[in-house]
Each structure stands twice: as structure tokens, then as C-alpha cells.
Amino acid sequence: QVQLADSGGGLVQPGGSLKLSCAFSGGTFDYYAIGWFRQAPGKEREGVSCISGRDSTTHYIDSVKGRFTTSRDNAKKQAYLQLTSLKPEDTAVYYCAASDYECYMIFDSGPSAYDYWGQGTQVTVSS
């Protein structure tokens, strides 16, 4: 059974940085695309990025391009989301998720395209 565990959230000032991690177990890691989502209070869960399993092709929503970077280490079965130049509007619970479809097939499909989810990690951007 595939399991994901995300971590690395915290409280950071505007303009600051955080690095989120997603630990994968229970399957063949490079078979899965890893997406990062976030959900702010009162809002729907929003897809932020996706990184493909086989060639690490990345996709981002416009509001985080140039500020967030997703990566993966297939040998360690870990995925990462580096957050820089953080803004108060980035405040949310961040989740990693795994799908056995490639990113280009699912990036605009929303949470339903992903089969497995981490428990979430809180990111708060505030002065």
C-alpha cells in the first residue's frame, strides 16, 4: 500500500523560504507523478505543481512560477517543494499526492486524478 508523509511546514515571514518534503513508501516511486496541492481556510484544494515520475518534467500554476520549485530523488523515494519569496496568500495546508498518470495528463484535472495523499503540513506566511 502506497503511503505518503509530508513535512517541513512552519511559520515564515513574507519573502522567506521553506522546503517541504514528501516521503514515499509501499510502491515503486518512479512509477508515480507527485503533485503538490494546497488548501487555505474556506477555499478549495488547489493544485500547485506536478513532477513526472520517469523524466521529472515539472508543471506549475502561474501564481507560483519562478517562486516554487518541485524536485524528486528517486533513489531516496522523496519529493520536494522549495518555496521562496513567500507571500501571505501562500498560507495554506500543503499536501503531496501521487498518481500513476503522467503530469501532462492530469495537471489540470484537480485532486481526483491522484490516488494517494499525505496528511498535510501547515505553511503560514505572516509578519
C-alpha positions in Angstrom: 0.0 0.0 0.0 1.4 3.3 -1.1 1.8 5.8 1.7 3.0 9.5 1.7 4.2 11.6 4.6 4.7 15.3 4.0 6.7 17.6 6.3 8.6 20.8 6.5 5.9 23.4 7.0 6.1 26.2 9.5 5.8 29.9 10.2 7.8 32.2 8.0 7.9 35.9 7.3 6.9 37.4 3.9 9.8 37.0 1.5 11.0 33.9 3.4 11.6 30.3 2.2 10.6 26.8 3.2 11.4 23.4 1.8 8.6 20.8 2.0 9.4 17.1 1.8 7.3 14.1 0.8 8.4 10.6 1.8 7.0 7.8 -0.3 6.7 4.1 0.8 4.9 1.0 -0.3 5.5 1.0 -4.1 7.7 1.9 -7.0 8.4 5.6 -6.5 9.4 6.5 -10.1 6.2 4.9 -11.4 4.3 7.9 -9.9 3.9 11.5 -10.6 4.0 13.6 -7.5 1.7 16.6 -7.2 1.7 19.3 -4.6 -1.6 20.9 -3.5 -2.6 23.5 -1.0 -5.8 24.4 0.8 -6.5 27.6 2.5 -9.3 28.0 5.0 -12.7 28.3 3.2 -11.1 27.6 -0.2 -11.0 24.5 -2.4 -7.9 22.4 -2.7 -5.6 23.9 -5.4 -3.0 22.1 -7.4 0.3 23.9 -7.2 2.8 21.7 -9.1 3.5 18.3 -10.5 6.6 16.4 -11.3 6.6 13.3 -13.5 8.0 10.0 -12.4 10.1 9.0 -15.3 11.7 12.2 -16.6 11.0 14.7 -13.8 9.1 17.0 -16.1 7.6 19.8 -14.0 4.4 21.8 -14.2 3.4 24.9 -12.1 0.4 27.1 -11.7 1.1 30.7 -12.8 0.9 32.2 -9.3 4.0 30.2 -8.1 6.1 30.1 -11.3 9.6 31.5 -10.5 9.0 31.2 -6.7 8.3 27.5 -6.1 10.4 24.6 -7.4 9.5 20.9 -7.2 12.1 18.1 -7.4 12.4 14.5 -6.6 15.1 12.0 -5.6 14.0 8.6 -6.9 16.8 6.7 -5.1 15.6 8.2 -1.7 11.9 8.0 -2.6 11.5 11.6 -1.7 9.8 14.6 -3.4 10.3 18.2 -2.5 8.7 21.6 -2.9 11.0 24.5 -2.4 9.0 27.7 -1.6 10.8 31.0 -1.9 9.6 34.7 -2.0 6.7 33.6 0.1 3.6 35.8 0.3 0.8 35.9 2.9 -1.6 34.4 0.2 0.6 31.3 0.1 -0.7 30.5 3.6 -2.4 27.1 3.5 -2.1 23.4 4.4 0.2 21.8 1.7 -0.3 18.2 0.6 1.7 15.9 -1.6 -0.1 13.4 -3.7 0.8 10.5 -6.0 -0.8 9.5 -9.3 0.1 6.7 -11.8 -0.7 9.0 -14.7 1.9 11.5 -16.1 1.7 15.1 -15.2 0.8 16.3 -18.6 -2.3 14.1 -18.5 -3.6 15.2 -15.1 -2.2 18.7 -14.2 -5.5 20.5 -14.9 -7.7 17.6 -13.6 -7.6 18.5 -9.9 -7.4 16.3 -6.8 -9.5 13.5 -8.2 -6.6 12.5 -10.5 -4.5 11.4 -7.6 -4.7 8.2 -5.7 -2.6 8.7 -2.6 -2.2 11.7 -0.3 0.0 12.8 2.5 -1.5 14.1 5.8 -0.7 17.8 5.0 1.8 20.3 6.5 0.8 23.8 7.5 2.6 26.8 5.9 1.9 30.2 7.5 3.3 33.4 6.0 3.0 36.3 8.3 5.0 39.1 9.9 
